């Protein structure tokens, strides 16, 4: 009986000593994946497969490995890496992370450092938030994982590194390599084909005669005033023939109507009309002095001074230039 007991103990030690130890997985040769819908890029082991969809890539050695995470009674123990694109949908990065953490707790996941916020790390050269977790799937087995969230220009990118049981630790080098290889898409802003007015407005101080608001991406040009009291010009940076030119000269006691009568012979008028500038009557004339460039000149009289505003614009793109220039004219305050 004693001999049999000794033999059983020795056999147990022999079995335990012969249990297969999981060796660290060697990374090996890599291949790249670029998401066809969102453009993120990541490298993964060449003998693995991408088994997800656009916007949610899943990398594993086989479908059998993925099946094990879905159903512990089937499949093959291994590791999987998921890269998922999450729209901001009006939420901030930390709000998305905290919501996921709450959802996982409710689904019986155990989070590392329970009750504390996610850890801030670096991913793809940007600050990211991360946390580790585990999920007991059988009496003897658990899934271990690490989630990392990083904010991009248009969406949040979530990377999940998971291993079934001891496979999590065994794949540490693979996880680290893939994490370091991740690249978010670079959003290239398409340069406009023509000038677009800035939303930022500046106030132009027109001496003692007026002020005017203008987009700060118009160029202010130095122009000679000659015999006039004042002269200035603003131009679109892409076309010198698109501009606002203002000069001021003496009215010599004349009304705006009389001023127009004296000047109308200089213009080959295509049309004329009247409006108001800062509540003061203004007369205007449409004309053209060169092909595809149209002009409108306004005459207004204030404090015995004629303020003449000339708007020049490229006719084929009238809405691009004339419309914002007209807003400048309408913003004029006379002194």
Protein Blocks (a to p, Z undefined) as FASTA:
>chain_A
ZZmmmmmmmmmmmmmmmpccdddddfbjadddddfklopacdddfkbccfbdehiacddf
bfklmmmmmmmkgcjdddddddddddfklpafklmmmmmmmmmmmnopacehihiacddd
deehiacddddddddfbfkbccdddddddddfkbccddddddehjllmmmmmmmmmmmmm
pccddddddddfbdcddfbdcdddehjlbccdddfkbccddddekjafbdcddddfkbmk
bccddddddekhpafklmmmmmmmmpccfbdcdddeehiacddddddfbehiacdddddd
eehiacdddddddfklmmlmmmmmmmmmmmpccZZ
